[in-house]
Amino acid sequence: MCLGVPGKIVETYQAGGLKMGKVDFGGVVRETCLEYVPQAEVGDYVVIHVGFAISLVSEEEAQATLEILREIMRLEEELGPEPDTR
């Protein structure tokens, strides 16, 4: 399964010849490689997978995706752990 999580670029810079950035995921900021989306700028939303920005998304799309992820987390908490079937 592949999970891409959207975040907002809060800073861009060069490191080791690569375009890098700091991306905010609702208060958690992580360093991310932006080489695959060279047009990305501060304030843009990007989808991140394993530390790489793989696409730009609109703020509306990013917020909708984040709300779905929050709902999944709420449901997991509500349902509790899966029973051990071993």
N, C-alpha and C positions, 0 to 999 in steps of 0.2 A: 504494500500500500504506500502511496506517495502522498504526503501532506505538505501543502504549501500554505504558509501563514502570512497574511498581509501585515505590513507595518509602515510607519511614516518615516521618511528620511529626515533626520534632524541635523546631519552634518555630512559633508563629503570631503575627501582628501586623497592624496596619492600615497601609496605605500608599496615599496618594491616594484615600482612601475605599473601597479594596478590601481584602478579607480576603486576606492573603498568608501564606506560610509558607516555612520552610526544610525541604526534604525530603531525606532520606538515601537514596542509592542504593548501598548497600554500601560506604560510606566516602566517596563523592562527594556533597557537599551542594550543592543548587541551590535558588535562589529560585523559588517556584511560586505562581501565582494559585489561591486556594482558593474563589473566588466561586461556582463551580458546585457545590461541596459544602460549603455553609455550616455543616453539622452536624459537619464534620471537626474533630478535636481532636488535640493532641499525643499521640503514641503510635499513632494510627490509620495504616493503610496506604491509600494512594490510587494510582490509575492516572493517570499523567501523559502527556499528549500535547501537544507543542509548548509547554511551559511552563504548561499549565493542568491542574489536577486535574479529571478527568472522572467519576470514580466512586470510592466506597469499596470496599475488598475486605478479606477476612479475612486475618490473618497467614498462615494455612495456604495460602490461594490465592496470596498474594503470593510466598511462598517457593517454591511449586511452579512458578510462572511464571518466577521468577528462575533456578531450576535448569534449566528448559528453555532459557532464553536462554544460560546458561553452557554447556550441552551443544552448542548450535548453534555457539557460538564455538570450542569444542574441535574440533568436526568441521571447521569452516572451516580451522583451523590444521593439522589432520591432512591434509586434502585438498590444501591449498596453493592458490595462485592459479589462477583459471580461465585456460585457454589463450586467447590472442588469436586470434580467428577472422576478423579483417579481411583 
